[in-house]
Amino acid sequence: MRTELVTTLKRQATELLSDIERDKEPILITQHGLPSAYLLDVETYQLMQQRMTILEGIARGEQALAEGRVATHTQAKKRLARWLK
């Protein structure tokens, strides 16, 4: 992953955005030698958001399972049938 200074971002924003769009690789922006932000293209960001949503759903399901909040197949079908009416 490429790293750039915040001053480079200020001076060459258009070029950095072009690089991100072309290469689809995030750029780490540092300020005073410390990580400050990531620049990434919109498509990659949206894909990451979709993946996070899926992972959060899986985590909620695993938590429900661990807490014993489960339903049989028959119970689930009845609930879905009511819900889809």
PDB file of N, CA, C and O in Angstrom:
ATOM      1  N   MET A   1       0.836  -1.170   0.000  1.00  0.00           N
ATOM      2  CA  MET A   1       0.000   0.000   0.000  1.00  0.00           C
ATOM      3  C   MET A   1       0.884   1.238   0.000  1.00  0.00           C
ATOM      4  O   MET A   1       1.917   1.306   0.667  1.00  0.00           O
ATOM      5  N   ARG A   2       0.445   2.179  -0.753  1.00  0.00           N
ATOM      6  CA  ARG A   2       1.170   3.436  -0.896  1.00  0.00           C
ATOM      7  C   ARG A   2       0.863   4.373   0.276  1.00  0.00           C
ATOM      8  O   ARG A   2      -0.261   4.401   0.778  1.00  0.00           O
ATOM      9  N   THR A   3       1.858   5.127   0.702  1.00  0.00           N
ATOM     10  CA  THR A   3       1.709   6.099   1.783  1.00  0.00           C
ATOM     11  C   THR A   3       2.126   7.462   1.270  1.00  0.00           C
ATOM     12  O   THR A   3       3.144   7.602   0.592  1.00  0.00           O
ATOM     13  N   GLU A   4       1.334   8.459   1.598  1.00  0.00           N
ATOM     14  CA  GLU A   4       1.636   9.835   1.183  1.00  0.00           C
ATOM     15  C   GLU A   4       1.434  10.780   2.367  1.00  0.00           C
ATOM     16  O   GLU A   4       0.646  10.512   3.273  1.00  0.00           O
ATOM     17  N   LEU A   5       2.157  11.876   2.335  1.00  0.00           N
ATOM     18  CA  LEU A   5       2.009  12.913   3.355  1.00  0.00           C
ATOM     19  C   LEU A   5       0.754  13.738   3.084  1.00  0.00           C
ATOM     20  O   LEU A   5       0.307  13.847   1.942  1.00  0.00           O
ATOM     21  N   VAL A   6       0.195  14.311   4.132  1.00  0.00           N
ATOM     22  CA  VAL A   6      -0.981  15.157   3.966  1.00  0.00           C
ATOM     23  C   VAL A   6      -0.653  16.362   3.070  1.00  0.00           C
ATOM     24  O   VAL A   6      -1.526  16.854   2.356  1.00  0.00           O
ATOM     25  N   THR A   7       0.576  16.830   3.104  1.00  0.00           N
ATOM     26  CA  THR A   7       0.956  17.949   2.234  1.00  0.00           C
ATOM     27  C   THR A   7       0.920  17.536   0.764  1.00  0.00           C
ATOM     28  O   THR A   7       0.595  18.346  -0.105  1.00  0.00           O
ATOM     29  N   THR A   8       1.253  16.278   0.487  1.00  0.00           N
ATOM     30  CA  THR A   8       1.148  15.780  -0.886  1.00  0.00           C
ATOM     31  C   THR A   8      -0.308  15.757  -1.319  1.00  0.00           C
ATOM     32  O   THR A   8      -0.629  16.098  -2.457  1.00  0.00           O
ATOM     33  N   LEU A   9      -1.183  15.357  -0.418  1.00  0.00           N
ATOM     34  CA  LEU A   9      -2.617  15.364  -0.719  1.00  0.00           C
ATOM     35  C   LEU A   9      -3.087  16.782  -1.040  1.00  0.00           C
ATOM     36  O   LEU A   9      -3.844  16.993  -1.988  1.00  0.00           O
ATOM     37  N   LYS A  10      -2.640  17.733  -0.260  1.00  0.00           N
ATOM     38  CA  LYS A  10      -3.035  19.130  -0.494  1.00  0.00           C
ATOM     39  C   LYS A  10      -2.549  19.633  -1.851  1.00  0.00           C
ATOM     40  O   LYS A  10      -3.270  20.344  -2.552  1.00  0.00           O
ATOM     41  N   ARG A  11      -1.344  19.267  -2.211  1.00  0.00           N
ATOM     42  CA  ARG A  11      -0.739  19.788  -3.439  1.00  0.00           C
ATOM     43  C   ARG A  11      -1.095  18.989  -4.690  1.00  0.00           C
ATOM     44  O   ARG A  11      -1.133  19.545  -5.788  1.00  0.00           O
ATOM     45  N   GLN A  12      -1.355  17.695  -4.535  1.00  0.00           N
ATOM     46  CA  GLN A  12      -1.551  16.829  -5.697  1.00  0.00           C
ATOM     47  C   GLN A  12      -2.834  16.005  -5.596  1.00  0.00           C
ATOM     48  O   GLN A  12      -2.848  14.843  -6.003  1.00  0.00           O
ATOM     49  N   ALA A  13      -3.890  16.574  -5.073  1.00  0.00           N
ATOM     50  CA  ALA A  13      -5.136  15.838  -4.855  1.00  0.00           C
ATOM     51  C   ALA A  13      -5.665  15.219  -6.144  1.00  0.00           C
ATOM     52  O   ALA A  13      -6.058  14.052  -6.155  1.00  0.00           O
ATOM     53  N   THR A  14      -5.678  15.984  -7.220  1.00  0.00           N
ATOM     54  CA  THR A  14      -6.210  15.476  -8.486  1.00  0.00           C
ATOM     55  C   THR A  14      -5.421  14.271  -8.972  1.00  0.00           C
ATOM     56  O   THR A  14      -6.002  13.286  -9.426  1.00  0.00           O
ATOM     57  N   GLU A  15      -4.098  14.349  -8.875  1.00  0.00           N
ATOM     58  CA  GLU A  15      -3.269  13.241  -9.315  1.00  0.00           C
ATOM     59  C   GLU A  15      -3.474  12.001  -8.441  1.00  0.00           C
ATOM     60  O   GLU A  15      -3.543  10.881  -8.948  1.00  0.00           O
ATOM     61  N   LEU A  16      -3.569  12.210  -7.130  1.00  0.00           N
ATOM     62  CA  LEU A  16      -3.777  11.082  -6.231  1.00  0.00           C
ATOM     63  C   LEU A  16      -5.127  10.409  -6.495  1.00  0.00           C
ATOM     64  O   LEU A  16      -5.223   9.182  -6.491  1.00  0.00           O
ATOM     65  N   LEU A  17      -6.155  11.204  -6.722  1.00  0.00           N
ATOM     66  CA  LEU A  17      -7.470  10.642  -7.023  1.00  0.00           C
ATOM     67  C   LEU A  17      -7.448   9.867  -8.336  1.00  0.00           C
ATOM     68  O   LEU A  17      -8.083   8.819  -8.448  1.00  0.00           O
ATOM     69  N   SER A  18      -6.737  10.366  -9.308  1.00  0.00           N
ATOM     70  CA  SER A  18      -6.597   9.640 -10.584  1.00  0.00           C
ATOM     71  C   SER A  18      -5.894   8.302 -10.372  1.00  0.00           C
ATOM     72  O   SER A  18      -6.294   7.285 -10.939  1.00  0.00           O
ATOM     73  N   ASP A  19      -4.845   8.312  -9.553  1.00  0.00           N
ATOM     74  CA  ASP A  19      -4.113   7.074  -9.253  1.00  0.00           C
ATOM     75  C   ASP A  19      -5.018   6.055  -8.559  1.00  0.00           C
ATOM     76  O   ASP A  19      -4.990   4.868  -8.884  1.00  0.00           O
ATOM     77  N   ILE A  20      -5.805   6.518  -7.620  1.00  0.00           N
ATOM     78  CA  ILE A  20      -6.710   5.624  -6.884  1.00  0.00           C
ATOM     79  C   ILE A  20      -7.732   5.019  -7.832  1.00  0.00           C
ATOM     80  O   ILE A  20      -7.994   3.817  -7.782  1.00  0.00           O
ATOM     81  N   GLU A  21      -8.304   5.836  -8.686  1.00  0.00           N
ATOM     82  CA  GLU A  21      -9.312   5.348  -9.625  1.00  0.00           C
ATOM     83  C   GLU A  21      -8.707   4.332 -10.597  1.00  0.00           C
ATOM     84  O   GLU A  21      -9.337   3.325 -10.920  1.00  0.00           O
ATOM     85  N   ARG A  22      -7.511   4.592 -11.052  1.00  0.00           N
ATOM     86  CA  ARG A  22      -6.850   3.711 -12.012  1.00  0.00           C
ATOM     87  C   ARG A  22      -6.377   2.415 -11.363  1.00  0.00           C
ATOM     88  O   ARG A  22      -6.628   1.330 -11.887  1.00  0.00           O
ATOM     89  N   ASP A  23      -5.692   2.524 -10.220  1.00  0.00           N
ATOM     90  CA  ASP A  23      -5.047   1.367  -9.595  1.00  0.00           C
ATOM     91  C   ASP A  23      -5.947   0.597  -8.627  1.00  0.00           C
ATOM     92  O   ASP A  23      -5.669  -0.558  -8.303  1.00  0.00           O
ATOM     93  N   LYS A  24      -7.012   1.232  -8.172  1.00  0.00           N
ATOM     94  CA  LYS A  24      -7.922   0.617  -7.190  1.00  0.00           C
ATOM     95  C   LYS A  24      -7.181   0.202  -5.926  1.00  0.00           C
ATOM     96  O   LYS A  24      -7.563  -0.768  -5.273  1.00  0.00           O
ATOM     97  N   GLU A  25      -6.130   0.929  -5.580  1.00  0.00           N
ATOM     98  CA  GLU A  25      -5.360   0.642  -4.376  1.00  0.00           C
ATOM     99  C   GLU A  25      -5.432   1.838  -3.431  1.00  0.00           C
ATOM    100  O   GLU A  25      -5.145   2.964  -3.835  1.00  0.00           O
ATOM    101  N   PRO A  26      -5.816   1.601  -2.168  1.00  0.00           N
ATOM    102  CA  PRO A  26      -5.908   2.708  -1.211  1.00  0.00           C
ATOM    103  C   PRO A  26      -4.565   3.379  -0.986  1.00  0.00           C
ATOM    104  O   PRO A  26      -3.507   2.785  -1.191  1.00  0.00           O
ATOM    105  N   ILE A  27      -4.636   4.621  -0.563  1.00  0.00           N
ATOM    106  CA  ILE A  27      -3.439   5.378  -0.202  1.00  0.00           C
ATOM    107  C   ILE A  27      -3.591   5.796   1.256  1.00  0.00           C
ATOM    108  O   ILE A  27      -4.604   6.384   1.636  1.00  0.00           O
ATOM    109  N   LEU A  28      -2.592   5.496   2.063  1.00  0.00           N
ATOM    110  CA  LEU A  28      -2.578   5.911   3.456  1.00  0.00           C
ATOM    111  C   LEU A  28      -2.018   7.325   3.531  1.00  0.00           C
ATOM    112  O   LEU A  28      -0.931   7.596   3.022  1.00  0.00           O
ATOM    113  N   ILE A  29      -2.757   8.216   4.162  1.00  0.00           N
ATOM    114  CA  ILE A  29      -2.312   9.598   4.334  1.00  0.00           C
ATOM    115  C   ILE A  29      -1.785   9.749   5.756  1.00  0.00           C
ATOM    116  O   ILE A  29      -2.457   9.392   6.723  1.00  0.00           O
ATOM    117  N   THR A  30      -0.577  10.282   5.866  1.00  0.00           N
ATOM    118  CA  THR A  30       0.009  10.496   7.186  1.00  0.00           C
ATOM    119  C   THR A  30       0.111  11.986   7.482  1.00  0.00           C
ATOM    120  O   THR A  30       0.276  12.821   6.592  1.00  0.00           O
ATOM    121  N   GLN A  31       0.005  12.275   8.761  1.00  0.00           N
ATOM    122  CA  GLN A  31       0.131  13.662   9.212  1.00  0.00           C
ATOM    123  C   GLN A  31       1.035  13.646  10.441  1.00  0.00           C
ATOM    124  O   GLN A  31       0.758  12.945  11.414  1.00  0.00           O
ATOM    125  N   HIS A  32       2.099  14.409  10.391  1.00  0.00           N
ATOM    126  CA  HIS A  32       3.099  14.441  11.472  1.00  0.00           C
ATOM    127  C   HIS A  32       3.651  13.046  11.744  1.00  0.00           C
ATOM    128  O   HIS A  32       3.942  12.694  12.887  1.00  0.00           O
ATOM    129  N   GLY A  33       3.791  12.253  10.676  1.00  0.00           N
ATOM    130  CA  GLY A  33       4.373  10.922  10.792  1.00  0.00           C
ATOM    131  C   GLY A  33       3.426   9.834  11.272  1.00  0.00           C
ATOM    132  O   GLY A  33       3.829   8.683  11.442  1.00  0.00           O
ATOM    133  N   LEU A  34       2.161  10.199  11.493  1.00  0.00           N
ATOM    134  CA  LEU A  34       1.188   9.224  11.991  1.00  0.00           C
ATOM    135  C   LEU A  34       0.080   8.998  10.971  1.00  0.00           C
ATOM    136  O   LEU A  34      -0.292   9.923  10.249  1.00  0.00           O
ATOM    137  N   PRO A  35      -0.452   7.778  10.903  1.00  0.00           N
ATOM    138  CA  PRO A  35      -1.575   7.530   9.990  1.00  0.00           C
ATOM    139  C   PRO A  35      -2.745   8.450  10.320  1.00  0.00           C
ATOM    140  O   PRO A  35      -3.103   8.624  11.485  1.00  0.00           O
ATOM    141  N   SER A  36      -3.330   9.031   9.291  1.00  0.00           N
ATOM    142  CA  SER A  36      -4.418   9.982   9.495  1.00  0.00           C
ATOM    143  C   SER A  36      -5.699   9.559   8.778  1.00  0.00           C
ATOM    144  O   SER A  36      -6.794   9.703   9.323  1.00  0.00           O
ATOM    145  N   ALA A  37      -5.565   9.039   7.559  1.00  0.00           N
ATOM    146  CA  ALA A  37      -6.747   8.665   6.780  1.00  0.00           C
ATOM    147  C   ALA A  37      -6.328   7.749   5.634  1.00  0.00           C
ATOM    148  O   ALA A  37      -5.155   7.654   5.273  1.00  0.00           O
ATOM    149  N   TYR A  38      -7.333   7.083   5.081  1.00  0.00           N
ATOM    150  CA  TYR A  38      -7.133   6.297   3.868  1.00  0.00           C
ATOM    151  C   TYR A  38      -7.946   6.936   2.757  1.00  0.00           C
ATOM    152  O   TYR A  38      -9.075   7.376   2.974  1.00  0.00           O
ATOM    153  N   LEU A  39      -7.375   6.983   1.584  1.00  0.00           N
ATOM    154  CA  LEU A  39      -8.107   7.385   0.386  1.00  0.00           C
ATOM    155  C   LEU A  39      -8.354   6.131  -0.425  1.00  0.00           C
ATOM    156  O   LEU A  39      -7.431   5.359  -0.684  1.00  0.00           O
ATOM    157  N   LEU A  40      -9.604   5.925  -0.830  1.00  0.00           N
ATOM    158  CA  LEU A  40      -9.894   4.794  -1.681  1.00  0.00           C
ATOM    159  C   LEU A  40     -11.021   5.147  -2.626  1.00  0.00           C
ATOM    160  O   LEU A  40     -11.796   6.069  -2.372  1.00  0.00           O
ATOM    161  N   ASP A  41     -11.105   4.400  -3.726  1.00  0.00           N
ATOM    162  CA  ASP A  41     -12.114   4.689  -4.737  1.00  0.00           C
ATOM    163  C   ASP A  41     -13.492   4.293  -4.225  1.00  0.00           C
ATOM    164  O   ASP A  41     -13.613   3.477  -3.311  1.00  0.00           O
ATOM    165  N   VAL A  42     -14.516   4.869  -4.813  1.00  0.00           N
ATOM    166  CA  VAL A  42     -15.897   4.676  -4.382  1.00  0.00           C
ATOM    167  C   VAL A  42     -16.310   3.213  -4.497  1.00  0.00           C
ATOM    168  O   VAL A  42     -16.951   2.683  -3.590  1.00  0.00           O
ATOM    169  N   GLU A  43     -15.960   2.567  -5.574  1.00  0.00           N
ATOM    170  CA  GLU A  43     -16.351   1.167  -5.781  1.00  0.00           C
ATOM    171  C   GLU A  43     -15.808   0.275  -4.667  1.00  0.00           C
ATOM    172  O   GLU A  43     -16.532  -0.566  -4.135  1.00  0.00           O
ATOM    173  N   THR A  44     -14.546   0.455  -4.317  1.00  0.00           N
ATOM    174  CA  THR A  44     -13.931  -0.329  -3.252  1.00  0.00           C
ATOM    175  C   THR A  44     -14.601  -0.035  -1.920  1.00  0.00           C
ATOM    176  O   THR A  44     -14.860  -0.952  -1.140  1.00  0.00           O
ATOM    177  N   TYR A  45     -14.884   1.233  -1.652  1.00  0.00           N
ATOM    178  CA  TYR A  45     -15.555   1.615  -0.408  1.00  0.00           C
ATOM    179  C   TYR A  45     -16.929   0.954  -0.310  1.00  0.00           C
ATOM    180  O   TYR A  45     -17.279   0.402   0.733  1.00  0.00           O
ATOM    181  N   GLN A  46     -17.709   1.007  -1.394  1.00  0.00           N
ATOM    182  CA  GLN A  46     -19.044   0.413  -1.384  1.00  0.00           C
ATOM    183  C   GLN A  46     -18.978  -1.098  -1.186  1.00  0.00           C
ATOM    184  O   GLN A  46     -19.801  -1.663  -0.466  1.00  0.00           O
ATOM    185  N   LEU A  47     -18.024  -1.747  -1.807  1.00  0.00           N
ATOM    186  CA  LEU A  47     -17.845  -3.183  -1.630  1.00  0.00           C
ATOM    187  C   LEU A  47     -17.503  -3.505  -0.173  1.00  0.00           C
ATOM    188  O   LEU A  47     -18.011  -4.477   0.385  1.00  0.00           O
ATOM    189  N   MET A  48     -16.651  -2.698   0.435  1.00  0.00           N
ATOM    190  CA  MET A  48     -16.298  -2.903   1.836  1.00  0.00           C
ATOM    191  C   MET A  48     -17.532  -2.747   2.728  1.00  0.00           C
ATOM    192  O   MET A  48     -17.711  -3.511   3.676  1.00  0.00           O
ATOM    193  N   GLN A  49     -18.370  -1.773   2.433  1.00  0.00           N
ATOM    194  CA  GLN A  49     -19.585  -1.563   3.218  1.00  0.00           C
ATOM    195  C   GLN A  49     -20.525  -2.762   3.090  1.00  0.00           C
ATOM    196  O   GLN A  49     -21.113  -3.199   4.080  1.00  0.00           O
ATOM    197  N   GLN A  50     -20.667  -3.289   1.884  1.00  0.00           N
ATOM    198  CA  GLN A  50     -21.515  -4.468   1.685  1.00  0.00           C
ATOM    199  C   GLN A  50     -20.982  -5.660   2.471  1.00  0.00           C
ATOM    200  O   GLN A  50     -21.746  -6.398   3.095  1.00  0.00           O
ATOM    201  N   ARG A  51     -19.678  -5.838   2.435  1.00  0.00           N
ATOM    202  CA  ARG A  51     -19.064  -6.952   3.161  1.00  0.00           C
ATOM    203  C   ARG A  51     -19.272  -6.800   4.669  1.00  0.00           C
ATOM    204  O   ARG A  51     -19.549  -7.775   5.368  1.00  0.00           O
ATOM    205  N   MET A  52     -19.136  -5.576   5.157  1.00  0.00           N
ATOM    206  CA  MET A  52     -19.344  -5.324   6.587  1.00  0.00           C
ATOM    207  C   MET A  52     -20.774  -5.636   6.988  1.00  0.00           C
ATOM    208  O   MET A  52     -21.002  -6.194   8.062  1.00  0.00           O
ATOM    209  N   THR A  53     -21.731  -5.292   6.158  1.00  0.00           N
ATOM    210  CA  THR A  53     -23.128  -5.581   6.449  1.00  0.00           C
ATOM    211  C   THR A  53     -23.352  -7.087   6.559  1.00  0.00           C
ATOM    212  O   THR A  53     -24.036  -7.556   7.469  1.00  0.00           O
ATOM    213  N   ILE A  54     -22.777  -7.830   5.635  1.00  0.00           N
ATOM    214  CA  ILE A  54     -22.895  -9.290   5.667  1.00  0.00           C
ATOM    215  C   ILE A  54     -22.239  -9.858   6.920  1.00  0.00           C
ATOM    216  O   ILE A  54     -22.819 -10.711   7.592  1.00  0.00           O
ATOM    217  N   LEU A  55     -21.045  -9.394   7.236  1.00  0.00           N
ATOM    218  CA  LEU A  55     -20.336  -9.894   8.417  1.00  0.00           C
ATOM    219  C   LEU A  55     -21.078  -9.551   9.706  1.00  0.00           C
ATOM    220  O   LEU A  55     -21.110 -10.356  10.637  1.00  0.00           O
ATOM    221  N   GLU A  56     -21.675  -8.360   9.765  1.00  0.00           N
ATOM    222  CA  GLU A  56     -22.455  -7.993  10.947  1.00  0.00           C
ATOM    223  C   GLU A  56     -23.670  -8.903  11.095  1.00  0.00           C
ATOM    224  O   GLU A  56     -24.025  -9.284  12.210  1.00  0.00           O
ATOM    225  N   GLY A  57     -24.309  -9.253   9.981  1.00  0.00           N
ATOM    226  CA  GLY A  57     -25.432 -10.180  10.027  1.00  0.00           C
ATOM    227  C   GLY A  57     -25.016 -11.550  10.527  1.00  0.00           C
ATOM    228  O   GLY A  57     -25.721 -12.165  11.328  1.00  0.00           O
ATOM    229  N   ILE A  58     -23.882 -12.028  10.062  1.00  0.00           N
ATOM    230  CA  ILE A  58     -23.359 -13.314  10.515  1.00  0.00           C
ATOM    231  C   ILE A  58     -23.070 -13.260  12.015  1.00  0.00           C
ATOM    232  O   ILE A  58     -23.392 -14.196  12.748  1.00  0.00           O
ATOM    233  N   ALA A  59     -22.466 -12.172  12.465  1.00  0.00           N
ATOM    234  CA  ALA A  59     -22.148 -12.025  13.891  1.00  0.00           C
ATOM    235  C   ALA A  59     -23.418 -12.009  14.737  1.00  0.00           C
ATOM    236  O   ALA A  59     -23.453 -12.609  15.811  1.00  0.00           O
ATOM    237  N   ARG A  60     -24.471 -11.323  14.258  1.00  0.00           N
ATOM    238  CA  ARG A  60     -25.737 -11.322  14.995  1.00  0.00           C
ATOM    239  C   ARG A  60     -26.325 -12.734  15.062  1.00  0.00           C
ATOM    240  O   ARG A  60     -26.847 -13.153  16.095  1.00  0.00           O
ATOM    241  N   GLY A  61     -26.232 -13.459  13.944  1.00  0.00           N
ATOM    242  CA  GLY A  61     -26.720 -14.834  13.931  1.00  0.00           C
ATOM    243  C   GLY A  61     -25.953 -15.726  14.889  1.00  0.00           C
ATOM    244  O   GLY A  61     -26.556 -16.536  15.593  1.00  0.00           O
ATOM    245  N   GLU A  62     -24.647 -15.593  14.928  1.00  0.00           N
ATOM    246  CA  GLU A  62     -23.834 -16.387  15.844  1.00  0.00           C
ATOM    247  C   GLU A  62     -24.149 -16.041  17.297  1.00  0.00           C
ATOM    248  O   GLU A  62     -24.170 -16.920  18.158  1.00  0.00           O
ATOM    249  N   GLN A  63     -24.395 -14.761  17.566  1.00  0.00           N
ATOM    250  CA  GLN A  63     -24.746 -14.335  18.921  1.00  0.00           C
ATOM    251  C   GLN A  63     -26.092 -14.926  19.327  1.00  0.00           C
ATOM    252  O   GLN A  63     -26.252 -15.412  20.447  1.00  0.00           O
ATOM    253  N   ALA A  64     -27.057 -14.881  18.412  1.00  0.00           N
ATOM    254  CA  ALA A  64     -28.376 -15.456  18.692  1.00  0.00           C
ATOM    255  C   ALA A  64     -28.253 -16.945  18.969  1.00  0.00           C
ATOM    256  O   ALA A  64     -28.891 -17.462  19.886  1.00  0.00           O
ATOM    257  N   LEU A  65     -27.450 -17.626  18.195  1.00  0.00           N
ATOM    258  CA  LEU A  65     -27.233 -19.061  18.392  1.00  0.00           C
ATOM    259  C   LEU A  65     -26.616 -19.326  19.762  1.00  0.00           C
ATOM    260  O   LEU A  65     -27.046 -20.232  20.476  1.00  0.00           O
ATOM    261  N   ALA A  66     -25.618 -18.543  20.122  1.00  0.00           N
ATOM    262  CA  ALA A  66     -24.950 -18.710  21.413  1.00  0.00           C
ATOM    263  C   ALA A  66     -25.913 -18.453  22.572  1.00  0.00           C
ATOM    264  O   ALA A  66     -25.778 -19.053  23.638  1.00  0.00           O
ATOM    265  N   GLU A  67     -26.882 -17.564  22.367  1.00  0.00           N
ATOM    266  CA  GLU A  67     -27.860 -17.236  23.405  1.00  0.00           C
ATOM    267  C   GLU A  67     -29.064 -18.163  23.376  1.00  0.00           C
ATOM    268  O   GLU A  67     -29.975 -18.030  24.194  1.00  0.00           O
ATOM    269  N   GLY A  68     -29.069 -19.108  22.429  1.00  0.00           N
ATOM    270  CA  GLY A  68     -30.160 -20.058  22.353  1.00  0.00           C
ATOM    271  C   GLY A  68     -31.414 -19.510  21.687  1.00  0.00           C
ATOM    272  O   GLY A  68     -32.479 -20.123  21.770  1.00  0.00           O
ATOM    273  N   ARG A  69     -31.299 -18.375  21.033  1.00  0.00           N
ATOM    274  CA  ARG A  69     -32.439 -17.793  20.321  1.00  0.00           C
ATOM    275  C   ARG A  69     -32.494 -18.411  18.928  1.00  0.00           C
ATOM    276  O   ARG A  69     -32.016 -17.827  17.956  1.00  0.00           O
ATOM    277  N   VAL A  70     -33.086 -19.602  18.848  1.00  0.00           N
ATOM    278  CA  VAL A  70     -33.153 -20.341  17.593  1.00  0.00           C
ATOM    279  C   VAL A  70     -34.589 -20.783  17.341  1.00  0.00           C
ATOM    280  O   VAL A  70     -35.422 -20.767  18.247  1.00  0.00           O
ATOM    281  N   ALA A  71     -34.863 -21.169  16.129  1.00  0.00           N
ATOM    282  CA  ALA A  71     -36.187 -21.665  15.757  1.00  0.00           C
ATOM    283  C   ALA A  71     -36.011 -22.914  14.906  1.00  0.00           C
ATOM    284  O   ALA A  71     -35.016 -23.072  14.199  1.00  0.00           O
ATOM    285  N   THR A  72     -36.995 -23.790  14.988  1.00  0.00           N
ATOM    286  CA  THR A  72     -36.968 -24.966  14.125  1.00  0.00           C
ATOM    287  C   THR A  72     -37.333 -24.522  12.711  1.00  0.00           C
ATOM    288  O   THR A  72     -37.783 -23.397  12.495  1.00  0.00           O
ATOM    289  N   HIS A  73     -37.134 -25.412  11.772  1.00  0.00           N
ATOM    290  CA  HIS A  73     -37.471 -25.111  10.383  1.00  0.00           C
ATOM    291  C   HIS A  73     -38.964 -24.796  10.255  1.00  0.00           C
ATOM    292  O   HIS A  73     -39.347 -23.856   9.559  1.00  0.00           O
ATOM    293  N   THR A  74     -39.792 -25.577  10.922  1.00  0.00           N
ATOM    294  CA  THR A  74     -41.244 -25.382  10.866  1.00  0.00           C
ATOM    295  C   THR A  74     -41.625 -24.024  11.460  1.00  0.00           C
ATOM    296  O   THR A  74     -42.454 -23.311  10.894  1.00  0.00           O
ATOM    297  N   GLN A  75     -41.024 -23.666  12.595  1.00  0.00           N
ATOM    298  CA  GLN A  75     -41.310 -22.368  13.216  1.00  0.00           C
ATOM    299  C   GLN A  75     -40.889 -21.223  12.296  1.00  0.00           C
ATOM    300  O   GLN A  75     -41.600 -20.228  12.153  1.00  0.00           O
ATOM    301  N   ALA A  76     -39.743 -21.380  11.688  1.00  0.00           N
ATOM    302  CA  ALA A  76     -39.245 -20.329  10.789  1.00  0.00           C
ATOM    303  C   ALA A  76     -40.169 -20.158   9.591  1.00  0.00           C
ATOM    304  O   ALA A  76     -40.450 -19.031   9.184  1.00  0.00           O
ATOM    305  N   LYS A  77     -40.644 -21.260   9.025  1.00  0.00           N
ATOM    306  CA  LYS A  77     -41.568 -21.186   7.884  1.00  0.00           C
ATOM    307  C   LYS A  77     -42.857 -20.470   8.272  1.00  0.00           C
ATOM    308  O   LYS A  77     -43.370 -19.664   7.497  1.00  0.00           O
ATOM    309  N   LYS A  78     -43.391 -20.756   9.474  1.00  0.00           N
ATOM    310  CA  LYS A  78     -44.610 -20.095   9.927  1.00  0.00           C
ATOM    311  C   LYS A  78     -44.387 -18.590  10.088  1.00  0.00           C
ATOM    312  O   LYS A  78     -45.216 -17.786   9.661  1.00  0.00           O
ATOM    313  N   ARG A  79     -43.271 -18.215  10.701  1.00  0.00           N
ATOM    314  CA  ARG A  79     -42.961 -16.790  10.891  1.00  0.00           C
ATOM    315  C   ARG A  79     -42.816 -16.079   9.546  1.00  0.00           C
ATOM    316  O   ARG A  79     -43.341 -14.982   9.354  1.00  0.00           O
ATOM    317  N   LEU A  80     -42.115 -16.702   8.639  1.00  0.00           N
ATOM    318  CA  LEU A  80     -41.912 -16.088   7.326  1.00  0.00           C
ATOM    319  C   LEU A  80     -43.231 -15.978   6.559  1.00  0.00           C
ATOM    320  O   LEU A  80     -43.469 -14.990   5.864  1.00  0.00           O
ATOM    321  N   ALA A  81     -44.072 -16.983   6.685  1.00  0.00           N
ATOM    322  CA  ALA A  81     -45.362 -16.947   5.998  1.00  0.00           C
ATOM    323  C   ALA A  81     -46.206 -15.782   6.489  1.00  0.00           C
ATOM    324  O   ALA A  81     -46.852 -15.103   5.690  1.00  0.00           O
ATOM    325  N   ARG A  82     -46.207 -15.547   7.789  1.00  0.00           N
ATOM    326  CA  ARG A  82     -46.940 -14.388   8.348  1.00  0.00           C
ATOM    327  C   ARG A  82     -46.321 -13.082   7.894  1.00  0.00           C
ATOM    328  O   ARG A  82     -47.022 -12.115   7.597  1.00  0.00           O
ATOM    329  N   TRP A  83     -45.021 -13.068   7.846  1.00  0.00           N
ATOM    330  CA  TRP A  83     -44.281 -11.856   7.513  1.00  0.00           C
ATOM    331  C   TRP A  83     -44.466 -11.480   6.046  1.00  0.00           C
ATOM    332  O   TRP A  83     -44.505 -10.297   5.707  1.00  0.00           O
ATOM    333  N   LEU A  84     -44.580 -12.472   5.185  1.00  0.00           N
ATOM    334  CA  LEU A  84     -44.675 -12.238   3.741  1.00  0.00           C
ATOM    335  C   LEU A  84     -46.106 -11.992   3.255  1.00  0.00           C
ATOM    336  O   LEU A  84     -46.312 -11.728   2.071  1.00  0.00           O
ATOM    337  N   LYS A  85     -47.092 -12.075   4.146  1.00  0.00           N
ATOM    338  CA  LYS A  85     -48.483 -11.843   3.750  1.00  0.00           C
ATOM    339  C   LYS A  85     -48.733 -10.403   3.464  1.00  0.00           C
ATOM    340  O   LYS A  85     -49.853 -10.029   3.116  1.00  0.00           O
TER     341      LYS A  85
END
